[in-house]
Structures are given as structure tokens and as C-alpha cells.
Amino acid sequence: MRGAILSILAGSALAFSATAANASLTVTVCDPTISGGCTADNTLAPVQSTISWADADVGASPFSAVIDFNNTLGGDYYASLTTASPNVFFTTLTIYALVGGVPTGSALMEYMGGPTHSISLLPASFAAGDYRLSFGGTTSGGGGEGGTLSFFQAVPEPGTWGMMLLGFGGIGLAMRRRRRPALAQIA
């Protein structure tokens, strides 16, 4: 009985004290060729964070840009790159893990298809750490582009786990305290 009560109290403490409120995306390097800059939005962190960027003119063909970022919590990523300019075509979009500022291993997310005006990559799960997003394409006369990288938390927050443990502990305690019905005895 004492163990069940201590378990419930521990779960309650976890639920109310442990949060990932400081989890967020941070842009560490924004390619200077991106005229509109790169911004991180962590207002919904740790559940969702985004990095967005816009470039009024991609410049000469071919063009490319790099954005380095850090995430303090693992989760799922969606990448989207679009243009409204009929002159701009994207040909690559990749995300690599960084170690010491250098890309390592193979791409975690990658588009290497034909030229297109829009790229949307389905989710890939990343651990917390440093990453590099790079993209490139061609243009015949300039034009603008923009994109977003959205992060969604892949696993429940510690507070959610604490509430689940608290609920399971309460159910277990209620079942344990339930009286067993007396069986009829034959005399």
C-alpha cells in the first residue's frame, strides 16, 4: 500500500514539475544570400516549432542556400520549399546532421528529383542536435522563393507520461481496494 502511494506521488511530481518548455529550434547560420533572412518560431514549443525563410530574388542560375539549425528535443520534421515565380525551379533539398559544423553521414531528408516549383518532404525523425538544411535550383531571369521547416514532437512530454502513470496507479489502487465477494458455502 505504501509503495502504491509513493508511486502515485512520484508520478504527480513528475507530471507537474517536468516539462520540456525550453525545447526549441534555433537558427545558428542563415545563408547571407537569403534576402529576407531566417526566423525561428517557438511559440508552440515544445509541441511544434518552425523555421521559415524568404528570398525576394534568388539571383543568378544556378542558386543555392544553407541554413544551419539546432533543436533541443527530438521529433518529426516536415520540409517545404515553394516559389510563386515561374522562372524558379528547385532541384535539391537535403538535411544533414552536423558534428562540429561539418555534415556527417548520408542525408536524413533528401529531394533529388526533377526541377519543380514546390518540394514537400514527408516527416523524418531526428534526435536533438545540430543540422544543416541546404537547397538549390535554377532560374531563367530571377525570382523569389521561400520555405519552412516544421518540427513536431514525436513522443509525449514528461508531464504526459506522469499523468498516465498517475492514472494507472489510481486504477491499480482502486482495483486492489475492491472487496472480493464472499462465496456461498455449502454446509
LUMTI-956166 format. One record per residue: x, y, z negated of N, C-alpha, C, O in turn; residue in one letter; residue number from 1. Coordinates in pm, 1 decimal. Atoms other than C-alpha are relative to their C-alpha. Example, Ala and Ser with C-alpha at 12.3 -4.5 7.8 and 13.67 -1.06 7.14 Angstrom:
// residues 2
     n.east    n.north       n.up    ca.east   ca.north      ca.up     c.east    c.north       c.up     o.east    o.north       o.up   code   pos
       89.0     -119.0        0.0     1230.0     -450.0     -780.0       90.0      120.0        0.0      193.6      118.1      -66.5      A     1
      -82.0     -119.0        6.0     1367.0     -106.0     -714.0      -77.0      109.0      -73.0      -26.1      219.8      -89.9      S     2
This chain:
// residues 187
     n.east    n.north       n.up    ca.east   ca.north      ca.up     c.east    c.north       c.up     o.east    o.north       o.up   code   pos
       83.3     -119.2        0.0        0.0        0.0        0.0       87.9      125.8        0.0       64.3      220.5       75.0      M     1
      -88.6     -114.3        9.0      278.1      237.9      -95.2       71.1       23.5      133.6       86.3      137.8      176.6      R     2
      -66.4      -10.4     -130.0      459.4      162.7      234.5      -90.3       60.4      105.9      -44.7      139.9      188.0      G     3
       94.5      -54.5      -98.1      145.6      240.5      437.6      -18.6      148.9      -20.5      -24.5      224.8       76.3      A     4
       17.7     -142.8       29.0      100.0      574.6      263.7      125.2       77.5       41.2      114.3      185.5       99.4      I     5
     -123.3      -67.0      -40.5      466.9      665.4      316.0       12.0        8.4      151.5       60.2      108.7      204.3      L     6
       -2.8       -1.9     -146.6      438.6      571.8      684.6      -91.4      107.6       55.0      -55.9      178.2      149.3      S     7
       95.6     -102.5      -44.5      133.3      794.2      724.8       55.9      138.9      -26.7       44.3      227.0       58.4      I     8
      -58.5     -130.3       31.0      307.8     1084.5      551.1      116.2       32.0       93.1      130.7      146.3      136.4      L     9
     -111.9      -22.5      -92.6      618.8     1039.9      768.2      -51.2       35.8      138.7        3.3      124.7      204.1      A    10
       58.9      -31.1     -130.4      403.9     1037.9     1082.7      -57.4      139.7        3.1      -45.8      210.1      103.5      G    11
       56.3     -135.3        8.7      227.6     1354.0      966.1      109.9      104.2        6.2       96.6      204.8       76.0      S    12
     -111.2      -94.6       -1.8      557.5     1529.4      901.4       57.9       12.4      139.8       88.9      122.8      184.5      A    13
      -51.1       -1.1     -137.2      681.3     1431.1     1247.6      -94.4       76.9       90.8      -50.3      156.1      174.0      L    14
       99.0      -64.1      -86.7      359.0     1549.3     1409.4       -0.3      151.1      -14.8      -18.9      223.1       83.3      A    15
       12.2     -142.8       21.7      366.7     1891.3     1252.4      131.7       75.8        4.7      131.9      198.4       15.0      F    16
     -126.5      -71.3        0.8      737.9     1966.7     1248.7       81.3      -18.1      127.1      154.2       73.3      165.5      S    17
      -85.8       26.0     -116.4      895.4     1808.6     1558.8      -69.6       40.7      127.4     -168.1      -21.0      167.9      A    18
       53.3      -41.3     -128.4      823.2     1993.9     1877.4      116.2       24.4       94.8      230.3       42.3       52.2      T    19
     -101.3      -28.7     -100.7     1010.7     2047.7     2199.9      -23.2      137.9       58.4       -7.0      159.3      178.5      A    20
       37.4     -133.1      -46.2      911.9     2412.1     2218.6      116.1       73.8       64.8       94.1      166.5      142.8      A    21
     -112.8      -69.1      -59.4     1263.9     2515.6     2312.0       44.8      -63.4      131.3      142.7      -18.2      190.7      N    22
      -35.4       63.8     -126.8     1274.6     2284.7     2616.6      -35.4       94.6      114.6     -143.7      152.9      117.7      A    23
       26.1      -93.3     -108.8     1307.5     2486.5     2934.8       97.5      -20.5      115.5      199.2      -88.7      102.5      S    24
      -88.4       -8.1     -116.0     1459.4     2534.8     3279.1       73.4      133.5       -5.2       15.4      235.9      -41.4      L    25
      -79.3     -121.8       -4.0     1738.4     2788.0     3313.7       78.0        1.4      130.9      145.4      -95.9      164.6      T    26
      -79.5      -15.8     -121.6     1886.7     2915.3     3639.9      139.8       41.8      -42.4      156.5      144.5     -108.1      V    27
     -137.4      -34.4       35.4     2265.1     2912.4     3599.3       73.0       67.1      116.4      161.4      149.9       93.8      T    28
      -57.5      -64.4     -118.2     2360.1     3009.7     3957.5     -110.1       15.6      103.2     -176.6      -81.6      139.1      V    29
       94.4      -26.4     -109.3     2136.0     3175.2     4218.2       82.2       53.8      116.3      149.1      156.4      103.6      C    30
      -77.3      -38.7     -118.1     2290.4     3199.0     4564.7      -25.2      147.4       31.3     -140.7      188.9       40.5      D    31
       19.0     -142.5      -28.7     2351.4     3568.2     4641.2      -66.7       27.9      133.9     -111.1      140.2      157.9      P    32
       67.8      -22.0     -128.0     2208.6     3518.2     4991.2     -152.0       -1.1      -15.8     -223.3       36.8       77.2      T    33
      145.2       -1.2       24.5     1860.6     3475.9     4836.0      -37.0      140.1      -46.5      -15.6      175.4     -162.4      I    34
       22.6     -142.7       26.8     1744.9     3839.1     4854.5      -97.0       25.8     -115.3      -81.2      124.5     -187.1      S    35
       98.6      -21.8      106.2     1450.9     3801.6     4613.9       42.4      -58.7     -133.3      -28.7      -42.7     -232.5      G    36
      -48.2       58.7      124.3     1655.8     3616.5     4351.4      -75.1     -126.2      -39.2     -165.8     -171.1       30.9      G    37
       58.2      122.5       54.5     1561.9     3312.4     4145.6      -53.8       30.5     -139.0       14.0       95.5     -218.6      C    38
       57.1      -23.4      132.4     1331.5     3320.8     3844.3      -49.8     -130.8      -59.4     -103.7     -216.3       11.0      T    39
       50.1      116.3       73.0     1250.3     3059.6     3581.7     -121.4       43.7      -80.7     -119.7      148.4     -145.4      A    40
      122.1      -26.1       76.5      902.2     3049.0     3428.8      -19.3     -114.5      -98.3      -48.7     -227.3      -58.6      D    41
       11.8      100.3      104.8      887.7     2863.7     3097.4     -118.4       26.7      -92.6     -119.2      -18.6     -207.1      N    42
      113.5      -33.6       86.1      555.7     2997.4     2967.9      -79.4     -123.0      -42.9     -142.9     -120.1     -148.3      T    43
       72.0      122.5       35.7      405.8     2645.1     2966.6       93.5     -108.6      -52.1       51.5     -223.0      -69.2      L    44
      -97.8       98.1       49.5      724.0     2473.0     2839.6      -43.5      -50.7     -137.2      -98.5       26.9     -215.4      A    45
      -79.7       97.9      -71.5      782.0     2200.3     2742.7      -79.7      -83.5       99.1      -22.8     -171.7      163.5      P    46
       81.3       82.8      -89.1      492.0     2058.6     2945.2       31.9       27.6      146.1       39.5      -65.2      226.6      V    47
      -29.3      -35.0     -138.5      571.9     2248.3     3264.8       89.1      123.1        3.6       68.9      217.6      -72.6      Q    48
      -85.2     -115.4      -27.4      844.4     2485.3     3384.4       24.0        4.2      149.9       20.9      -99.3      216.5      S    49
      -27.2      -11.8     -143.2      919.5     2621.0     3731.1      113.3       97.8       25.4      136.5      191.4      -51.1      T    50
      -95.8      -95.0      -54.6     1197.8     2789.2     3920.1      -55.0       37.5      136.5      -89.2      -49.9      216.1      I    51
       47.8      -43.3     -131.2     1086.2     2999.0     4215.1       99.6      100.4       57.6      173.0      167.3      -15.2      S    52
      -89.7      -91.1      -69.1     1275.5     3198.6     4473.6      -64.9       45.2      128.4     -155.0      -20.5      180.7      W    53
       50.7      -54.5     -126.7     1206.7     3411.8     4779.7      113.1       74.6       68.6      193.6      142.0        4.3      A    54
     -102.2      -65.7      -80.5     1426.4     3538.9     5059.1      -71.3       68.6      116.0     -135.4        2.4      197.6      D    55
       69.1      -76.5     -104.8     1296.9     3815.0     5287.3       56.9      -27.2      138.2      -15.2      -20.8      237.8      A    56
      -62.3       27.8     -129.9     1545.5     3729.5     5561.9      112.9     -101.2      -20.4      209.6      -73.9      -91.6      D    57
      -99.5      106.2       17.3     1744.8     3406.1     5586.7      131.3       31.2       70.7      231.7      -35.8       46.5      V    58
     -123.1      -39.1      -69.0     2000.0     3575.7     5812.4       22.5      -80.4      126.1      -71.7     -119.0      195.4      G    59
      -39.2       68.0     -123.2     2188.5     3402.7     6090.0      -24.1     -149.9       -9.7      -39.5     -205.6     -118.5      A    60
       21.5      144.5       -7.1     2140.2     3045.7     6201.9      134.1      -69.4       14.5      218.1      -18.4       88.6      S    61
       81.4       64.0      102.6     2218.8     2802.7     6050.3       14.4       74.1     -133.8      110.0      149.0     -154.1      P    62
       -5.4      -62.9      131.4     2143.1     2917.9     5695.0       -2.9     -108.5     -107.0      -46.9     -220.9      -82.9      F    63
        4.2       91.9      113.7     2183.6     2753.6     5356.1        4.5       80.4     -129.4       46.5      196.0     -129.9      S    64
       -2.3      -64.8      131.1     2147.0     2837.3     4986.5       11.4     -107.1     -107.9      -23.0     -223.4      -86.6      A    65
      -21.3       89.6      113.3     2228.8     2682.8     4649.2      -55.6       64.3     -125.9      -37.7      183.9     -149.0      V    66
       48.7      -44.1      131.1     2056.4     2710.0     4310.4       42.2     -105.6     -101.5        3.5     -221.9      -90.1      I    67
      -37.3       89.5      109.2     2214.9     2555.0     4000.8      -92.8       28.3     -117.4     -125.5      143.7     -145.3      D    68
       90.1      -19.2      114.1     1990.1     2496.9     3701.0       27.5     -103.2     -107.2       91.2     -205.7      -83.0      F    69
      -13.0       88.4      114.9     1981.3     2334.8     3360.3     -138.9      -25.2      -55.8     -221.8       65.4      -64.2      N    70
      124.1       33.9       67.9     1694.7     2150.7     3198.4       35.2      -63.4     -133.0      122.2     -150.3     -139.2      N    71
      -30.1       50.7      133.1     1693.5     2078.7     2825.9      -84.7     -120.3      -38.8      -70.3     -172.5     -149.4      T    72
       86.3      113.3       30.5     1433.7     1799.8     2846.2      -24.1      -79.7      126.8      -52.2      -20.7      231.1      L    73
       22.6       82.9     -118.0     1396.9     1505.9     3085.7     -145.2        0.3       42.9     -234.8       24.4      -38.0      G    74
      136.7        4.3      -50.9     1091.9     1474.8     3307.6       -4.4      -19.9      149.3       94.8      -59.0      210.8      G    75
       22.7       17.3     -143.0      949.3     1464.6     3658.5       12.7      134.3       71.9      -30.7      237.6       20.9      D    76
      -18.7     -119.8      -80.4     1040.5     1716.0     3929.2      -72.0      -12.2      133.3      -73.6     -118.6      195.0      Y    77
       60.2      -13.4     -132.0      848.9     1827.5     4237.8       69.7      117.6       66.9       87.9      221.7        3.9      Y    78
      -65.5     -108.8      -71.6     1022.9     2039.9     4500.8      -83.9       37.2      121.0     -138.2      -49.5      189.6      A    79
       77.7      -49.8     -112.7      851.1     2258.2     4760.2       74.3      117.6       62.1      123.7      205.5       -8.5      S    80
      -70.0     -103.7      -74.6     1002.5     2480.1     5027.8      -89.4       37.9      117.4     -130.0      -49.1      194.4      L    81
       92.5      -41.5     -106.2      789.2     2688.2     5266.4       46.3      129.2       67.4      126.2      205.8       13.6      T    82
      -21.3     -124.5      -72.4      802.7     2962.3     5526.1     -127.1       33.1       77.3     -198.1      -55.5      124.8      T    83
      111.1      -45.4      -83.8      538.0     3168.8     5698.4       52.4       50.6      133.8      -25.2       87.9      221.7      A    84
      -61.3      -49.8     -121.9      783.2     3270.1     5968.7        9.8     -111.7      103.8       63.8     -218.2       73.9      S    85
       -8.9      103.4     -103.7      750.9     3077.1     6297.0      143.2      -22.4       49.3      169.7     -120.5      118.7      P    86
     -138.8       12.9      -44.3     1126.0     3132.3     6355.0       86.4      -83.8      -94.3      197.8     -121.3      -57.9      N    87
      -80.8       69.3      101.3     1243.9     2949.2     6038.5      -39.0     -147.1       -7.5     -156.6     -181.4      -19.7      V    88
       21.1      144.3       13.8     1285.1     2572.0     6024.8       96.9      -54.7     -104.4      216.1      -24.1     -101.4      F    89
      -84.5       64.8      100.6     1415.4     2372.5     5728.4       42.9     -136.8       51.9      -34.1     -207.3      117.2      F    90
      -50.2      131.7      -41.2     1632.1     2068.2     5791.2       49.7      -83.1     -118.2       55.1     -205.7     -108.4      T    91
      -49.0       74.3      116.4     1767.1     1974.6     5445.3      -53.4       59.8     -129.9      -77.0      180.3     -139.7      T    92
       30.3      -38.4      137.6     1665.3     1987.1     5079.8       51.9     -113.4      -87.3        5.7     -226.8      -74.8      L    93
      -57.2      103.6       85.6     1869.8     1798.9     4819.0       15.8       52.3     -142.5       31.3      172.3     -165.5      T    94
      -29.5      -30.1      140.1     1910.9     1788.7     4442.3      100.3     -103.7      -48.6       78.9     -224.2      -35.5      I    95
     -107.5       83.2       54.1     2228.7     1651.3     4283.0       16.7       28.9     -148.5      -12.5      139.5     -194.2      Y    96
      -42.7      -22.7      137.8     2335.1     1604.0     3921.2      136.1       67.8        4.4      216.1       41.2       94.2      A    97
     -128.3      -68.8        8.8     2626.1     1827.5     3820.7       75.6      -45.9     -124.3       17.2      -63.4     -231.2      L    98
      -88.9       24.9      113.3     2919.0     1737.9     3598.6      115.2       97.6       14.1      192.8       89.5      109.4      V    99
     -104.1     -102.1       -8.7     3149.5     2028.9     3527.9      -17.3       91.0      119.8       81.4      141.0      173.7      G   100
       27.5      -86.6     -114.1     2981.9     2229.2     3804.4       18.9      -64.4      135.4        8.3        2.7      238.1      G   101
      -25.0       71.0     -125.2     3054.2     1961.7     4066.8     -108.2     -106.7       20.3     -134.3     -184.8      -71.2      V   102
      100.0      104.9      -25.6     2781.9     1745.1     4231.7       61.7     -138.9       -9.6      172.5     -162.2       38.7      P   103
      -48.8      137.4       15.6     2819.7     1376.8     4143.8     -101.3      -98.6       55.3     -222.0      -74.5       52.1      T   104
       87.0      107.4      -47.2     2682.0     1060.3     4296.5      -81.5       38.2      120.9      -52.9      136.5      189.3      G   105
       88.0      -25.4     -113.8     2409.7     1043.8     4556.5     -111.2       96.1      -41.8     -131.8      121.9     -160.4      S   106
      108.3      -95.4       25.8     2119.4     1287.5     4588.5     -111.7      -66.5      -79.6     -147.0     -181.9      -55.0      A   107
      112.6       48.2       79.3     1840.3     1247.0     4334.3     -132.0       23.3       73.6     -225.6      -55.7       61.0      L   108
      113.4      -29.6      -88.4     1588.4     1407.1     4571.9       62.8       47.2      130.5      161.9      120.2      130.5      M   109
      -62.6      -36.9     -126.4     1653.7     1447.9     4941.6     -101.2       -1.3      114.2     -183.9      -91.8      125.6      E   110
       72.8       -3.4     -127.0     1488.6     1553.4     5267.4      103.7       18.2      109.4      181.4      113.7      107.2      Y   111
      -93.6       -8.7     -112.1     1686.7     1489.3     5583.8      -74.6      -27.6      130.6      -19.1      -87.2      222.8      M   112
       80.9       25.4     -119.3     1406.7     1479.5     5841.1       21.8      104.6      107.0      119.0      180.2      104.9      G   113
       -6.3      -96.6     -108.5     1342.9     1682.9     6148.8      -33.3      140.1      -47.7      -82.8      157.7     -159.0      G   114
       30.4     -138.4       35.6     1305.9     2060.9     6148.5     -149.3       18.4      -31.5     -235.6      -31.6       40.5      P   115
      138.3      -19.1       44.2      990.4     2169.8     5965.6      -14.8      135.8      -67.8       83.9      193.8     -113.0      T   116
       29.9     -126.0       67.5      823.5     2482.0     5823.3      -27.2      -19.3     -149.3      -30.4       77.5     -225.2      H   117
       35.3       26.0      139.2      741.8     2312.5     5493.5       53.7     -136.0      -43.6       41.1     -234.6       29.0      S   118
      -46.0      125.9       59.4      901.0     2045.8     5272.5      -60.0      -10.1     -138.7      -51.2       84.1     -217.4      I   119
       48.5       29.1      134.8      732.1     1894.0     4968.6       48.9     -138.8      -36.4       17.2     -236.5       31.6      S   120
      -52.3      128.3       44.6      910.2     1618.2     4780.7      -76.9      -48.4     -121.1     -104.5       27.9     -213.6      L   121
       73.1       61.0      110.4      726.1     1381.4     4551.0       90.1       -9.8     -121.9      211.3        9.0     -111.6      L   122
      -79.5       -9.3      122.3      837.5     1351.8     4192.2      114.0     -100.6       -8.1      107.3     -212.5       42.5      P   123
     -112.2       84.6       38.9     1167.3     1213.0     4079.0       29.4       32.7     -145.4       22.8      149.0     -185.3      A   124
      -27.1      -21.7      141.8     1255.5     1167.8     3713.4      147.2       28.5      -22.8      234.0      -44.4       25.2      S   125
     -136.1      -39.7       34.6     1565.9     1342.4     3582.4       12.3        3.3     -150.9      -84.6       31.1     -221.5      F   126
      -29.7      -18.4      141.7     1726.5     1335.8     3241.0       33.1      147.4      -23.4       47.1      224.1       71.9      A   127
      -44.7     -135.5       30.8     1816.5     1657.3     3062.6      141.6       16.5       53.8      221.0      -77.5       50.0      A   128
     -135.6      -22.6      -50.5     2125.4     1815.4     3217.0        7.2      110.8      102.8      -85.2      190.7      117.1      G   129
      -27.0     -101.4     -101.9     2271.4     2031.0     3493.4      -19.9      -59.6      138.9       18.5     -173.5      165.2      D   130
       32.9       47.4     -134.6     2157.2     2003.9     3856.1       24.2      109.8      102.0       29.4      227.9       67.8      Y   131
      -14.3      -93.8     -111.9     2210.4     2167.4     4196.2     -104.5      -31.2      105.3     -115.0     -144.3      152.7      R   132
       95.7        8.1     -110.0     1932.6     2230.0     4447.6       62.6       74.6      116.9      105.3      189.1      102.1      L   133
      -51.2      -68.6     -118.5     2052.0     2309.1     4798.6      -94.3      -26.6      116.2     -154.5     -133.5      125.9      S   134
       85.6       14.6     -117.7     1860.4     2365.6     5119.3       61.6       76.6      115.5      145.7      164.6       96.8      F   135
      -51.7      -66.8     -118.2     1930.0     2473.7     5472.0      -92.3      -19.8      117.8     -187.1      -98.0      113.0      G   136
       82.0       10.8     -119.6     1785.8     2515.9     5815.3       54.3       85.6      112.2      170.3      127.0      112.1      G   137
      -37.0      -80.2     -116.5     1790.6     2706.6     6138.6     -104.8      107.7       21.9     -217.4       98.1      -26.9      T   138
       93.5     -106.7      -34.6     1631.6     3024.0     6269.7       34.4       54.0      138.6      149.7       52.1      181.8      T   139
      -21.3      -66.5     -129.1     1585.9     3191.5     6603.8      -57.0      140.7      -11.9     -164.4      169.1       41.2      S   140
       46.2     -137.4       14.6     1553.0     3556.4     6508.8      -31.4       39.2     -142.9     -101.7      138.0     -163.8      G   141
       22.7      -37.2      139.8     1547.9     3559.6     6125.8     -139.0      -36.9      -48.1     -216.6     -100.1       23.6      G   142
      128.2       28.4       62.6     1250.8     3534.1     5894.2       19.2      -30.6     -147.3      131.8      -49.5     -193.4      G   143
       -5.7       21.8      143.9     1167.3     3477.0     5530.4      -34.9     -142.0      -39.2      -90.8     -218.3       39.6      G   144
       32.4      131.0       55.6     1134.2     3169.8     5311.3      -12.8       13.0     -150.3       29.5      112.4     -209.2      E   145
       12.2        4.2      145.0     1051.0     3078.2     4955.2      -22.5     -142.3      -44.8      -52.9     -230.4       35.6      G   146
       19.3      134.9       49.5     1024.4     2779.2     4731.3      -20.7       -4.5     -149.7       -4.3       95.5     -219.6      G   147
       15.5       24.2      142.9      951.7     2632.5     4390.8       54.9     -137.7      -33.9       52.6     -229.9       47.6      T   148
      -39.7      126.7       58.2     1094.7     2357.4     4178.7      -77.6       -8.9     -130.3      -56.3       71.6     -221.0      L   149
       84.6       11.4      117.9      842.8     2240.2     3920.4       40.9     -120.4      -82.4       66.8     -228.1      -28.6      S   150
      -34.0      104.5       94.5      923.3     2034.1     3614.0     -123.3      -32.8      -84.5     -192.3       57.4     -132.1      F   151
      108.2       45.4       86.1      665.0     1827.6     3425.4       56.6     -100.9      -97.4      130.5     -191.0      -57.6      F   152
      -52.0       92.4      100.4      739.9     1648.1     3100.8      -49.9     -140.6       28.1     -169.2     -161.5       50.1      Q   153
       32.4      137.6      -36.0      749.1     1273.2     3164.3      -51.4      -82.2     -117.1     -128.7     -175.8      -96.8      A   154
       39.4       78.6      116.2      698.6     1144.6     2811.1      -70.2       91.0      -99.7      -49.2      212.3      -98.7      V   155
       68.4      -83.3       98.9      476.9     1261.1     2526.5       99.8       70.5      -92.8      210.4       22.1     -117.0      P   156
      -80.1      -72.8       96.6      614.0     1519.4     2286.6        9.1      -78.2     -129.7      -75.4     -164.0     -155.5      E   157
      -10.1       67.8      128.7      734.0     1401.1     1945.6     -124.9       19.5      -86.8     -163.3      -70.6     -161.5      P   158
      122.8      -23.6       77.0      424.2     1560.0     1791.5     -112.5      -92.7       42.1     -192.0     -135.8      -41.4      G   159
      101.5       93.2      -49.7      202.9     1343.0     2011.7       25.8     -139.3      -55.2      -66.7     -207.9      -98.8      T   160
      -34.4      130.3       57.3      390.5     1031.8     1901.6      -36.5       -3.6     -148.2      -88.9     -103.9     -196.7      W   161
       31.8       -5.5      142.3      349.3     1141.8     1539.2     -149.0      -14.4      -25.3     -190.4      -85.0     -117.3      G   162
      146.0       10.5       16.3      -26.5     1184.1     1579.6      -48.4     -141.1       30.3     -139.0     -191.2      -36.3      M   163
       38.2      138.4      -29.8      -53.0      839.4     1740.5       35.3      -91.3     -115.9      -44.7     -176.5     -154.4      M   164
      -40.3       81.7      114.2      142.5      683.4     1454.0      -91.4       22.6     -119.4     -128.1      -71.3     -190.0      L   165
       91.6      -32.4      108.6      -76.5      863.6     1204.6     -134.6      -69.6       20.2     -191.6     -123.7      -74.5      L   166
      127.5       66.0      -30.3     -388.2      729.3     1376.4        7.9     -150.6      -18.1      -81.5     -211.1      -77.3      G   167
      -15.7      144.3       17.9     -257.6      373.3     1391.3       13.1      -37.3     -147.1      -42.0     -137.9     -191.8      F   168
      -13.9       25.8      142.8     -156.9      392.3     1026.5     -133.3        9.6      -71.7     -163.0      -71.8     -159.2      G   169
      132.8      -15.0       60.9     -503.2      515.3      930.0      -91.1     -116.4       31.9     -164.5     -163.7      -54.9      G   170
       82.1      115.6      -38.5     -672.4      237.1     1122.9       44.1     -123.8      -76.4      -38.4     -200.3     -126.4      I   171
      -52.2      115.2       74.7     -443.6      -20.8      963.5      -38.2        5.1     -145.9      -73.5      -97.2     -204.5      G   172
       37.4      -15.6      140.0     -512.5      118.5      617.5     -148.4      -27.7      -19.7     -186.6      -93.8     -116.2      L   173
      144.1       23.2       10.8     -888.8      117.2      677.3      -32.5     -148.3       14.4     -118.3     -200.1      -57.1      A   174
       26.1      143.2      -18.0     -879.9     -242.6      801.0       47.6      -79.9     -121.6      -15.1     -179.0     -159.3      M   175
      -53.2       72.0      114.8     -670.8     -352.5      504.9      -90.1       14.9     -121.8     -102.6      -77.0     -202.7      R   176
       83.9      -27.0      116.4     -906.5     -195.6      254.8     -139.7      -60.0       13.2     -213.5      -68.9      -84.9      R   177
      133.5       56.6      -21.9    -1215.4     -352.8      410.0      -13.6     -129.4      -80.1       73.6     -216.2      -76.0      R   178
       23.6      120.7       80.8    -1363.0     -614.0      176.6      -41.9     -114.3       88.3     -116.2      -98.2      185.1      R   179
       37.7      119.8      -74.6    -1393.1     -962.9      303.6     -131.1      -51.0      -56.4     -150.1      -53.7     -178.0      R   180
      128.8       50.2       50.0    -1743.6    -1104.8      285.2       19.1     -133.9      -71.5       98.6     -218.8      -31.2      P   181
       -5.8      125.4       76.8    -1794.8    -1378.3       30.0      -71.0     -108.6       77.2     -180.9      -87.4      128.4      A   182
       59.5      111.1      -71.1    -1863.3    -1714.3      186.9      -94.7      -74.7      -93.5      -68.0      -89.0     -212.8      L   183
       96.1       79.8       79.6    -2161.8    -1914.6       68.6       65.9     -132.3      -35.0      128.7     -196.5       49.2      A   184
      -58.6      124.5       44.4    -2052.9    -2211.0     -137.1     -107.9     -104.1      -20.3     -217.7      -75.6      -68.1      Q   185
       93.7      110.6       20.7    -2220.4    -2543.8     -141.2       33.1      -61.2     -135.8      147.6      -95.8     -164.8      I   186
      -22.3       52.9      135.4    -2268.0    -2669.7     -493.5       -3.6     -148.4       -6.3       13.5     -206.1     -113.7      A   187
